[in-house]
């Protein structure tokens, strides 16, 4: 009976982890976190409003995800998402200069 049980246990499939495309995810380094924090502080960007305006291909980028990048809770990020957010933040004006409208 135990030999039969051993045979059955060998046939149980092990679930596969979700496959990711190679090279798509990047490690978020301390320098990258500092750059993100600097851009968010400089622009005083409202992450929640920003995330609502993201195009559909970046719909998974949420305020929580950006916060996790900033605080270090997330150790990696989708490279395309990271670069999109950083490019967007770099184009925002400084909070203390406003939009230049008087």
C-alpha positions as CSV (number, residue, x, y, z in Angstrom):
1,X,0.0,0.0,0.0
2,X,2.8,2.4,0.8
3,X,4.5,1.7,-2.6
4,X,1.2,2.6,-4.3
5,X,0.9,5.8,-2.3
6,X,4.5,6.8,-3.2
7,X,3.7,6.3,-6.9
8,X,0.6,8.5,-6.6
9,X,2.5,11.3,-4.8
10,X,5.1,11.3,-7.6
11,X,2.4,12.0,-10.2
12,X,1.0,15.1,-8.6
13,X,1.9,18.0,-10.9
14,X,3.8,20.9,-9.3
15,X,2.2,24.3,-10.2
16,X,4.3,26.4,-12.5
17,X,5.2,29.9,-11.6
18,X,3.8,32.7,-13.8
19,X,6.3,33.1,-16.7
20,X,7.7,36.6,-17.2
21,X,9.4,38.0,-20.3
22,X,13.1,38.0,-19.8
23,X,14.7,41.5,-19.3
24,X,11.4,43.2,-18.6
25,X,11.7,43.6,-14.9
26,X,14.5,45.7,-13.4
27,X,15.8,45.9,-9.8
28,X,14.9,49.2,-8.2
29,X,18.2,50.4,-6.7
30,X,18.6,52.9,-3.9
31,X,19.7,55.5,-6.4
32,X,16.6,54.9,-8.5
33,X,14.5,55.3,-5.3
34,X,16.2,58.5,-4.5
35,X,15.6,59.8,-8.0
36,X,11.9,58.9,-7.8
37,X,11.6,60.6,-4.4
38,X,13.4,63.7,-5.7
39,X,11.1,64.0,-8.7
40,X,8.0,63.5,-6.5
41,X,9.2,66.0,-4.0
42,X,10.2,68.5,-6.6
43,X,7.0,68.4,-8.6
44,X,4.6,67.7,-5.6
45,X,2.8,65.5,-8.1
46,X,-0.5,64.0,-7.0
47,X,0.2,60.3,-7.7
48,X,-3.5,59.3,-7.6
49,X,-4.5,61.9,-10.2
50,X,-1.5,61.0,-12.4
51,X,-2.3,57.3,-12.3
52,X,-5.9,58.0,-13.5
53,X,-4.5,59.6,-16.6
54,X,-2.2,56.8,-17.6
55,X,-2.8,55.1,-20.9
56,X,-4.3,51.5,-20.9
57,X,-1.0,49.8,-21.3
58,X,0.1,51.3,-17.9
59,X,-3.2,50.6,-16.1
60,X,-1.4,48.4,-13.6
61,X,0.7,51.3,-12.4
62,X,-1.2,52.4,-9.3
63,X,-0.4,54.9,-6.6
64,X,0.3,51.9,-4.3
65,X,2.8,50.5,-6.8
66,X,4.6,53.9,-7.1
67,X,4.6,54.3,-3.3
68,X,6.1,50.8,-3.0
69,X,8.9,51.7,-5.4
70,X,9.5,54.9,-3.4
71,X,9.6,53.2,0.0
72,X,11.5,50.1,-1.0
73,X,8.7,47.6,-0.4
74,X,9.0,46.7,-4.1
75,X,12.5,45.5,-5.0
76,X,11.8,45.3,-8.7
77,X,9.6,47.0,-11.3
78,X,8.5,46.5,-14.9
79,X,11.1,48.5,-16.7
80,X,8.6,50.0,-19.1
81,X,6.4,51.2,-16.2
82,X,9.4,52.6,-14.3
83,X,10.7,54.6,-17.3
84,X,7.2,55.9,-18.2
85,X,6.6,57.2,-14.7
86,X,10.1,58.8,-14.5
87,X,9.8,60.4,-17.9
88,X,6.4,61.8,-16.9
89,X,7.6,63.1,-13.6
90,X,10.7,64.7,-15.2
91,X,8.4,66.7,-17.5
92,X,6.4,68.2,-14.7
93,X,7.2,71.8,-13.6
94,X,8.7,72.5,-10.1
95,X,6.0,72.9,-7.5
96,X,7.3,76.2,-6.4
97,X,7.4,77.7,-9.9
98,X,3.9,76.7,-10.9
99,X,3.0,76.7,-14.5
100,X,4.3,80.2,-15.2
101,X,0.7,81.6,-15.6
102,X,0.1,84.9,-14.0
